[in-house]
């Protein structure tokens, strides 16, 4: 995703978003109604716009001993990449992130989607079972299980929402089980997945006093404005501006494919200042 302008990034995802709205919309709607009440389909698809089905960021399907040995012989991991170097190489402990929603599925060299990892927890959860009318798949069966990738992905964002709710400054949090979700909560959820819960909470804490003085409906837009003025140290997600930018990219992809109700839900108050704020946000993210 990099530091592209959110509007440019969203334009680049236009065809993908159109196709997925048509192909995935019904399942995403059912999953969101059960697992993340209030979050529009477009908001979920915007989050997932950078990922692909059957994707694993480490390049492994199973990460079994046999699969790793074959990859070393061939010089290529099953989903692409050099098994000796780069992200996901055989001696790394890099994180498996599965499907378009990037569900955490363990670490190299452990087998994918096994053991104590969010994918397995989600696959066995009552919520996922309620959406799919069965448990989700585990292990190498994740690959090709497109419905599971979507539904466990939605479940996983509900998990991240719970984590950031507990971590963020109490003045900016919300009660457990409080529904429906809002833009503020959703934006923090996406930022928590991307920057880590601790990182997202630290970014919000930097501006907590100013944000706490505002109604919840105004907080995300205010956070973006404040983050766009950041001039401190750090690279990528160490900078609040970068984490805000990554989140805005996903929200712009959602906004470009939202119906009237979803557009109202996504309203952040940037309005006529949006272009100027995004220019400043990109500059502050470098």
Secondary structure, DSSP 8 states (H G I E B T S, - for coil): -TT--HHHHHHHTHHHHHHHHHHHHHHHHHHHHHHSTT--HHHHHHHGGG--TT-BTT--SS--HHHHHHHHHHTS-TTSS-SSSSTT-TT---EEEETTTTEEEEETTS-TT-SSSHHHHHHTSHHHHHHHTS----GGGGTT-HHHHHHHHHHHHHHHHHHHHHHS-GGG---TT--S--HHHHHHHHHHHHH-HHHHHHHHHHTHHHHHTS-HHHHHHHHHHHHTT-----SGGGSHHHHHHHHHHHHHHHHTT--HHHHHHH--S-GGGHHHHHHHHHHHH-
